[in-house]
Structure formats: C-alpha cells, structure tokens
Amino acid sequence: MIGMLIRLKVLEHKVAEFETLVSTLVANIHASEPEPKIYEVRRVKDQPRTYVYFVAFKDQAASDAYANAPYHRNAAPLIMACLDGDPVYETLEMFY
C-alpha cells in the first residue's frame, strides 16, 4: 500500500472555494475509483485554514490512475491556487 499525509494551509479568502473543490474531488474519487483506498481530508480543529489529507492506494498503478484521472488533473491547479504556501508531504510506510 502507498500512503501519504499532506498538510496544507489555505488562504483566508479562499476557504469556501477550497472546501467546495475538495468536496467535489473526493466525491469523484469515491465514485470513480474502484480500487480499495483511503482518501480523507480533514480540517484541523482550532486551525480553520489548515487541512490534512490522508491518502492510501493499493499500489502504484492505483496511485497513477488517481493522478491521471481527468477530475484530479482539472481540480489540482484550482486547489493549489487556494493555498497559502506549499503543502508539506510525508510518505507513510506500513510496519505491520
């Protein structure tokens, strides 16, 4: 399994737009990608502009399919335009 934790901060005036874009993206992912996966996005409590993605894909092929899906390619630049700085990526590995 391929996993990643992504932490990002959103520009104050872009929060509503970001949440709409991400909500639509997540709905498309869950409707369109049959592989077992985790794709969750949460707002950090008491930090209303900070979000954490927890994503995991069955294998590299599933990760690549997600990255190349039209709904992801279309949403990614719009989501990135909402950010206040660069996302912080952490690659996760299984230990059991």
C-alpha atoms as an extended CHARMM CRD file, in Angstrom:
* protein
*
        96  EXT
         1         1  MET       CA              0.0000000000        0.0000000000        0.0000000000  PROA      1               0.0000000000
         2         2  ILE       CA              1.1930000000        3.5210000000       -0.8090000000  PROA      2               0.0000000000
         3         3  GLY       CA              0.3200000000        6.1430000000        1.7970000000  PROA      3               0.0000000000
         4         4  MET       CA              0.8400000000        9.8470000000        2.2580000000  PROA      4               0.0000000000
         5         5  LEU       CA             -0.0360000000       12.5300000000        4.7590000000  PROA      5               0.0000000000
         6         6  ILE       CA             -0.3320000000       16.0200000000        3.2890000000  PROA      6               0.0000000000
         7         7  ARG       CA             -0.6980000000       19.1200000000        5.4400000000  PROA      7               0.0000000000
         8         8  LEU       CA             -1.6500000000       22.4340000000        3.8830000000  PROA      8               0.0000000000
         9         9  LYS       CA             -2.8560000000       25.8930000000        4.7470000000  PROA      9               0.0000000000
        10        10  VAL       CA             -5.4950000000       27.7510000000        2.7320000000  PROA      10              0.0000000000
        11        11  LEU       CA             -5.6610000000       31.4660000000        2.0390000000  PROA      11              0.0000000000
        12        12  GLU       CA             -8.3000000000       33.1000000000        4.2330000000  PROA      12              0.0000000000
        13        13  HSD       CA            -10.3600000000       34.4080000000        1.3190000000  PROA      13              0.0000000000
        14        14  LYS       CA            -10.2000000000       31.0080000000       -0.4710000000  PROA      14              0.0000000000
        15        15  VAL       CA            -11.5160000000       28.6880000000        2.2720000000  PROA      15              0.0000000000
        16        16  ALA       CA            -15.0340000000       28.2890000000        0.8410000000  PROA      16              0.0000000000
        17        17  GLU       CA            -13.7030000000       27.7460000000       -2.6780000000  PROA      17              0.0000000000
        18        18  PHE       CA            -11.1490000000       25.2050000000       -1.4260000000  PROA      18              0.0000000000
        19        19  GLU       CA            -13.7500000000       23.2550000000        0.5240000000  PROA      19              0.0000000000
        20        20  THR       CA            -16.0820000000       23.1340000000       -2.4820000000  PROA      20              0.0000000000
        21        21  LEU       CA            -13.2950000000       21.9830000000       -4.8150000000  PROA      21              0.0000000000
        22        22  VAL       CA            -12.0720000000       19.3100000000       -2.4080000000  PROA      22              0.0000000000
        23        23  SER       CA            -15.5920000000       18.0660000000       -1.6390000000  PROA      23              0.0000000000
        24        24  THR       CA            -16.2500000000       17.6270000000       -5.3600000000  PROA      24              0.0000000000
        25        25  LEU       CA            -12.8910000000       15.9360000000       -5.9120000000  PROA      25              0.0000000000
        26        26  VAL       CA            -13.4220000000       13.4750000000       -3.0590000000  PROA      26              0.0000000000
        27        27  ALA       CA            -16.9060000000       12.6210000000       -4.3390000000  PROA      27              0.0000000000
        28        28  ASN       CA            -15.4630000000       11.9580000000       -7.8180000000  PROA      28              0.0000000000
        29        29  ILE       CA            -12.7000000000        9.7870000000       -6.3760000000  PROA      29              0.0000000000
        30        30  HSD       CA            -15.0650000000        7.6350000000       -4.3380000000  PROA      30              0.0000000000
        31        31  ALA       CA            -17.4880000000        7.2960000000       -7.2600000000  PROA      31              0.0000000000
        32        32  SER       CA            -14.9100000000        6.5940000000       -9.9600000000  PROA      32              0.0000000000
        33        33  GLU       CA            -12.0550000000        4.6140000000       -8.4680000000  PROA      33              0.0000000000
        34        34  PRO       CA            -12.9030000000        1.0100000000       -7.6430000000  PROA      34              0.0000000000
        35        35  GLU       CA             -9.5830000000        0.0710000000       -6.0230000000  PROA      35              0.0000000000
        36        36  PRO       CA             -9.5460000000       -0.1370000000       -2.2390000000  PROA      36              0.0000000000
        37        37  LYS       CA             -8.1630000000        3.1400000000       -0.9940000000  PROA      37              0.0000000000
        38        38  ILE       CA             -8.2890000000        5.7690000000        1.6740000000  PROA      38              0.0000000000
        39        39  TYR       CA             -8.7620000000        9.3780000000        0.6400000000  PROA      39              0.0000000000
        40        40  GLU       CA             -9.8110000000       11.5600000000        3.5340000000  PROA      40              0.0000000000
        41        41  VAL       CA             -9.4410000000       15.3010000000        4.0450000000  PROA      41              0.0000000000
        42        42  ARG       CA             -9.9940000000       16.9210000000        7.4140000000  PROA      42              0.0000000000
        43        43  ARG       CA             -9.8110000000       20.4600000000        8.7540000000  PROA      43              0.0000000000
        44        44  VAL       CA             -7.5640000000       20.7820000000       11.8020000000  PROA      44              0.0000000000
        45        45  LYS       CA             -9.6120000000       21.6980000000       14.8620000000  PROA      45              0.0000000000
        46        46  ASP       CA             -8.8790000000       25.2330000000       16.0970000000  PROA      46              0.0000000000
        47        47  GLN       CA             -6.9260000000       25.9350000000       12.8770000000  PROA      47              0.0000000000
        48        48  PRO       CA             -9.7370000000       26.6690000000       10.4100000000  PROA      48              0.0000000000
        49        49  ARG       CA             -7.3970000000       27.2610000000        7.4480000000  PROA      49              0.0000000000
        50        50  THR       CA             -5.2720000000       24.1400000000        7.9480000000  PROA      50              0.0000000000
        51        51  TYR       CA             -6.2000000000       20.8150000000        6.3550000000  PROA      51              0.0000000000
        52        52  VAL       CA             -4.7410000000       17.3280000000        6.3970000000  PROA      52              0.0000000000
        53        53  TYR       CA             -5.1150000000       14.7710000000        3.6350000000  PROA      53              0.0000000000
        54        54  PHE       CA             -4.6340000000       11.1020000000        4.4700000000  PROA      54              0.0000000000
        55        55  VAL       CA             -4.3920000000        9.0760000000        1.2960000000  PROA      55              0.0000000000
        56        56  ALA       CA             -3.5150000000        5.4660000000        0.6370000000  PROA      56              0.0000000000
        57        57  PHE       CA             -3.6550000000        3.4720000000       -2.5690000000  PROA      57              0.0000000000
        58        58  LYS       CA             -3.4860000000       -0.2810000000       -3.1270000000  PROA      58              0.0000000000
        59        59  ASP       CA             -0.4030000000        0.0190000000       -5.3340000000  PROA      59              0.0000000000
        60        60  GLN       CA              1.4610000000        2.3410000000       -7.6930000000  PROA      60              0.0000000000
        61        61  ALA       CA             -0.9810000000        1.6210000000      -10.5340000000  PROA      61              0.0000000000
        62        62  ALA       CA             -3.9190000000        2.8220000000       -8.3870000000  PROA      62              0.0000000000
        63        63  SER       CA             -1.9520000000        5.9240000000       -7.3650000000  PROA      63              0.0000000000
        64        64  ASP       CA             -1.0980000000        6.6500000000      -11.0060000000  PROA      64              0.0000000000
        65        65  ALA       CA             -4.7300000000        6.1700000000      -12.0790000000  PROA      65              0.0000000000
        66        66  TYR       CA             -5.7930000000        8.7400000000       -9.4870000000  PROA      66              0.0000000000
        67        67  ALA       CA             -3.0750000000       11.2010000000      -10.5030000000  PROA      67              0.0000000000
        68        68  ASN       CA             -4.0170000000       10.9130000000      -14.1820000000  PROA      68              0.0000000000
        69        69  ALA       CA             -7.7980000000       10.9940000000      -13.7740000000  PROA      69              0.0000000000
        70        70  PRO       CA             -9.3690000000       13.9990000000      -15.5130000000  PROA      70              0.0000000000
        71        71  TYR       CA            -11.2020000000       15.1380000000      -12.3770000000  PROA      71              0.0000000000
        72        72  HSD       CA             -7.8810000000       15.2300000000      -10.4790000000  PROA      72              0.0000000000
        73        73  ARG       CA             -5.9200000000       16.9220000000      -13.2670000000  PROA      73              0.0000000000
        74        74  ASN       CA             -8.6570000000       19.5790000000      -13.5720000000  PROA      74              0.0000000000
        75        75  ALA       CA             -9.0650000000       20.1910000000       -9.8320000000  PROA      75              0.0000000000
        76        76  ALA       CA             -5.4010000000       20.1490000000       -8.7640000000  PROA      76              0.0000000000
        77        77  PRO       CA             -4.3600000000       23.5660000000      -10.1570000000  PROA      77              0.0000000000
        78        78  LEU       CA             -7.5230000000       25.1840000000       -8.8070000000  PROA      78              0.0000000000
        79        79  ILE       CA             -6.9030000000       23.6840000000       -5.3640000000  PROA      79              0.0000000000
        80        80  MET       CA             -3.2320000000       24.7010000000       -5.4290000000  PROA      80              0.0000000000
        81        81  ALA       CA             -4.2900000000       28.2940000000       -6.2200000000  PROA      81              0.0000000000
        82        82  CYS       CA             -6.1560000000       28.3490000000       -2.8870000000  PROA      82              0.0000000000
        83        83  LEU       CA             -3.0770000000       27.5520000000       -0.7990000000  PROA      83              0.0000000000
        84        84  ASP       CA             -1.0920000000       29.8170000000        1.4730000000  PROA      84              0.0000000000
        85        85  GLY       CA              2.3530000000       28.3270000000        0.8570000000  PROA      85              0.0000000000
        86        86  ASP       CA              3.4890000000       24.9040000000       -0.2270000000  PROA      86              0.0000000000
        87        87  PRO       CA              1.9160000000       21.6850000000        1.0490000000  PROA      87              0.0000000000
        88        88  VAL       CA              4.0030000000       19.5050000000        3.3600000000  PROA      88              0.0000000000
        89        89  TYR       CA              4.1620000000       15.8920000000        2.1530000000  PROA      89              0.0000000000
        90        90  GLU       CA              5.0210000000       12.9060000000        4.3090000000  PROA      90              0.0000000000
        91        91  THR       CA              5.3040000000        9.4630000000        2.7580000000  PROA      91              0.0000000000
        92        92  LEU       CA              3.9500000000        6.7390000000        5.0130000000  PROA      92              0.0000000000
        93        93  GLU       CA              5.0540000000        3.1220000000        5.1670000000  PROA      93              0.0000000000
        94        94  MET       CA              3.4650000000        0.0150000000        6.5610000000  PROA      94              0.0000000000
        95        95  PHE       CA              5.0850000000       -1.5230000000        9.6220000000  PROA      95              0.0000000000
        96        96  TYR       CA              2.7580000000       -4.4810000000       10.1730000000  PROA      96              0.0000000000
